[in-house]
Amino acid sequence: MKIDLTDTTSSKINKALVQGRRALGTPAVGMVLTLVIVTDEENAYDALKASNEASREHPSRTLVVIKRVSRSPRARASARLDAEVRVGADAGAGETVVLRLYGEVTDHAQSVVLPLLLPDAPVVVWWPVAGPTDPANDPLGALGQRRVTDTYAAEQPVEDLIARAHAYTPGDTDLSWTRITPWRSMLAAALDQVECEVTSAEVEGEEYNPSVELLAMWLADRLKVTVRRSSSAGPGLTAVRLETSCGPIALHRPDALLATLSMQGQPDRAVALKRRDTAELIAEELRRLDPDDTYASALRYGVEKLRAAEAESGTEAAPAAEGVASPQGEPTATGAPGSGAGQGGEAGAASGSASDAGSASDSDTGSGSDSASGKGAGGAKGGAKPAERGPAKKAPVKRAAAK
């Protein structure tokens, strides 16, 4: 049943809802929450379809707020509210009110929505597209206990995710986080089967997919290891690889339907890991109305910290490379042309045990790095001290010759 109201008010909309329930013979209100959807005309159909399917699991009153763009100065100066009331089969297992705001009333959407909220029931605000940077301080977001955004639909998903981390308030969540719930469950179950220490991890997926970033941040936050990210053609997440002391663990999903779990010493197993639609995602978010502490911890870990850790692990070999370069004939801190064949054997004595470890092969990277980091001849610090000790070691030789 649909009731169209033009140039109406919140009071008239409430009366139309009561009239619709009575016409269907269900005057009682059996809904558990109010879902406020803030969207545009283009995405309103998909959002309504998803909310109707989710309402079969969570009967709710759905308020769709559409802010219409006024094209003329006269239209922008005026204020008008149109509404479409849906009850019965047209509204899933609840009630739906589509609100179209024109003119100045678009700046006061919270005043239109507030009288239509169910009394003594939680409120969830969902932005399918173009969510605010700080949902908790948004006029409509301030009405809800939970605020759901979707960075996957943003113009720059990763930058949008960074902004969400800086403005996080308990009660915020994102559908990009909801999309990785099956991945997190599967990886946690796999690690529960072994008693091993995870040394590193790699997450593979689409380049600009925020779910890839969130899964990598979750692994880095919970496992305290460096997590690398690699790009693939998708769709979505395609693989996660964990290096452990007991061997590698891999979860690979190439076709967005079926994944393969591989563990050392066990046969490969096929697991269902299909990509879920928006209705399933929003239904999962409506199951819990308390703050998601795990999401908050992973989000606060931060994309910047994840990238810094990855960059640091990628440049760990740089000092070793510098230590190997010196024996090839580059000038040292004392001005000598090299350390492998110093002047009169002084460089060999100055390098101490480091030259003994590196004398087998000048091109040995392991020995060169030890020399560079621990009193090697290639470093400025290690080259200055041996020059002072050189003459002191020759003095006993002269005295022996005199005797």
Residue pairs with C-beta under 8 A, 6 or more apart in sequence:
1 20
1 23
1 24
1 86
1 87
1 88
1 90
2 84
2 85
2 86
2 90
3 16
3 19
3 20
3 84
3 85
3 86
4 82
4 83
4 84
4 85
5 12
5 13
5 16
5 82
5 83
5 84
5 85
6 82
7 80
7 81
7 82
8 81
8 82
8 83
9 81
10 112
10 114
10 115
10 116
11 115
12 83
13 83
13 85
13 97
13 99
13 116
14 115
14 116
16 83
16 85
17 85
17 87
17 95
17 97
18 27
20 85
20 87
20 88
20 95
21 27
21 28
21 29
21 87
21 95
23 87
24 87
24 88
29 118
30 59
31 59
31 60
31 61
31 94
31 95
31 118
31 121
32 58
32 59
32 60
32 121
32 122
33 58
33 60
33 61
33 118
33 121
33 122
33 123
33 124
33 286
33 289
34 60
34 61
34 62
34 63
34 116
34 117
34 118
34 121
34 122
34 123
34 124
35 51
35 54
35 55
35 60
35 61
35 62
35 63
35 124
35 126
35 286
36 62
36 63
36 65
36 113
36 123
36 124
36 125
36 126
36 140
36 143
36 144
37 44
37 47
37 48
37 51
37 62
37 63
37 64
37 65
37 126
37 127
37 128
38 65
38 109
38 125
38 126
38 127
38 140
39 47
39 64
39 65
39 66
39 127
39 128
39 129
40 66
40 67
40 129
40 130
41 66
41 68
43 128
43 129
44 64
44 66
44 98
46 128
46 278
47 64
47 126
47 128
47 278
48 62
48 64
48 96
48 98
49 279
50 128
50 277
50 278
50 279
50 282
51 60
51 62
51 92
51 96
51 126
51 279
51 282
52 62
52 91
52 92
52 96
53 92
53 279
53 283
54 60
54 92
54 279
54 282
54 283
54 286
55 62
55 91
55 92
55 93
55 94
56 92
56 93
57 283
57 286
58 283
58 286
58 287
59 93
59 94
60 94
60 286
61 94
61 95
61 96
61 97
61 116
61 117
61 118
62 91
62 92
62 94
62 95
62 96
62 97
63 96
63 97
63 99
63 113
63 116
63 117
64 96
64 97
64 98
64 99
65 99
65 101
65 109
65 112
65 113
65 140
66 98
66 99
66 100
66 101
67 101
67 106
67 109
68 100
68 101
68 102
68 106
70 76
70 78
70 102
70 103
75 102
75 103
76 103
76 104
77 103
77 104
78 102
78 103
78 104
79 102
79 103
79 104
79 105
80 101
80 102
80 103
80 105
81 99
81 100
81 101
81 102
81 105
81 112
82 99
82 100
82 102
83 97
83 98
83 99
83 100
84 97
84 98
84 100
85 95
85 96
85 97
86 95
86 96
86 97
86 98
87 95
87 96
90 96
97 116
99 109
99 112
99 113
101 109
101 112
105 112
108 139
109 139
109 140
110 139
110 140
110 142
110 143
113 140
113 143
114 143
117 123
117 143
122 144
122 145
122 146
122 289
123 143
123 144
123 145
123 146
124 144
124 145
124 146
124 147
124 148
124 285
124 286
124 289
125 135
125 138
125 140
125 141
125 143
125 144
125 146
125 147
125 148
126 147
126 148
126 149
126 282
127 135
127 148
127 149
127 150
128 150
128 153
128 278
129 150
129 153
130 153
130 154
131 149
131 150
131 151
131 154
132 138
132 141
132 149
133 160
133 163
133 164
133 167
134 167
134 169
135 141
135 147
135 149
135 167
135 169
135 172
136 142
136 147
136 167
136 169
136 171
136 172
137 167
138 147
141 147
144 171
145 171
145 289
146 171
146 173
146 285
146 289
147 169
147 171
147 172
147 173
148 173
148 174
148 175
148 282
148 285
149 164
149 172
149 173
149 174
149 175
150 174
150 175
150 176
151 157
151 160
151 161
151 164
151 174
151 176
151 210
152 175
152 176
152 179
152 209
152 210
152 211
154 160
154 210
156 208
157 176
157 208
157 209
157 210
158 208
158 210
158 213
158 303
160 210
161 174
161 176
161 210
161 213
161 214
161 299
161 303
162 302
162 303
162 304
164 172
164 174
164 299
165 299
165 300
165 302
165 303
168 296
168 299
168 300
170 291
170 296
171 291
173 285
173 292
173 295
174 210
174 214
174 295
175 278
175 281
175 282
175 285
176 209
176 210
176 211
176 214
177 211
177 214
177 292
177 295
177 298
177 299
178 281
178 284
178 285
179 211
179 236
179 275
179 276
179 281
180 211
180 214
180 215
180 218
180 237
181 284
182 273
182 276
183 215
183 237
183 240
183 251
183 273
184 215
184 218
186 251
186 259
186 261
186 271
186 273
187 219
187 240
187 242
187 249
187 251
190 242
190 249
190 251
190 261
190 263
191 198
191 242
191 249
193 263
194 244
194 246
194 249
194 263
195 246
196 244
196 245
196 246
196 247
197 244
197 245
198 223
198 225
198 242
198 243
198 244
199 225
199 243
199 244
199 245
200 225
200 226
200 227
200 228
200 242
200 243
201 216
201 219
201 220
201 223
201 225
201 226
201 227
201 228
201 240
201 241
201 242
201 243
202 227
202 228
202 229
202 230
202 239
202 240
202 241
203 212
203 215
203 216
203 219
203 227
203 228
203 229
203 230
203 237
203 239
203 240
204 212
204 229
204 230
204 231
204 232
204 237
204 238
204 239
204 240
204 241
205 211
205 212
205 215
205 229
205 231
205 232
205 234
205 236
205 237
205 238
205 239
206 212
206 231
206 232
206 233
206 234
206 235
206 236
206 237
207 231
209 234
209 236
209 237
211 236
211 237
212 229
212 237
213 229
213 303
213 306
214 298
214 299
215 237
215 240
216 227
216 229
216 306
217 227
217 298
217 299
217 301
217 302
217 303
217 306
218 294
218 298
218 301
219 225
219 227
219 240
220 226
220 227
220 301
220 305
220 306
220 309
221 297
221 298
221 301
222 298
226 309
226 310
226 312
226 313
227 306
227 309
227 310
228 310
228 313
229 310
232 238
232 239
234 256
235 256
235 275
236 256
236 275
237 253
238 252
238 253
238 254
239 250
239 251
239 252
239 253
240 250
240 251
241 248
241 249
241 250
241 251
242 248
242 249
242 250
244 264
246 264
246 265
247 263
247 264
247 265
248 262
248 264
249 261
249 262
249 263
249 264
250 260
250 261
250 262
251 259
251 260
251 261
251 262
251 271
251 273
252 259
252 260
252 262
253 259
253 260
253 273
256 274
256 275
257 272
257 273
257 274
257 275
258 270
258 271
258 272
258 273
258 274
259 270
259 271
259 272
259 273
260 268
260 269
260 270
260 271
261 268
261 269
261 270
261 271
262 268
319 369
319 372
319 373
320 365
320 368
320 369
320 372
320 373
321 365
322 372
322 378
323 368
323 369
323 370
323 371
323 372
323 373
323 376
323 378
323 379
324 363
324 365
324 368
324 369
324 372
324 378
325 378
326 332
326 338
326 339
326 371
326 372
326 376
326 377
326 378
326 379
327 338
327 339
327 340
327 358
327 362
327 368
327 371
327 377
327 378
328 338
328 362
329 337
329 338
330 338
330 378
331 337
332 338
332 339
332 377
332 378
332 380
332 383
333 379
333 380
333 381
333 383
333 384
334 383
334 384
334 386
334 387
336 342
336 343
336 347
336 383
338 347
339 347
339 350
339 351
339 355
339 371
339 376
339 377
339 378
339 383
340 347
340 355
340 362
340 377
341 347
341 348
342 348
342 350
342 377
346 386
346 387
346 390
347 355
347 377
347 386
348 355
349 386
349 389
349 390
349 393
350 377
350 382
350 383
350 385
350 386
350 387
350 389
350 390
351 358
351 371
351 375
351 376
351 377
351 382
351 386
352 375
354 370
354 371
354 374
354 375
354 376
354 377
354 382
355 371
355 377
357 367
357 370
357 371
358 364
358 367
358 368
358 370
358 371
358 376
360 367
361 367
362 368
368 376
368 378
370 376
371 377
371 378
371 382
372 378
372 379
375 382
375 385
376 382
377 383
377 386
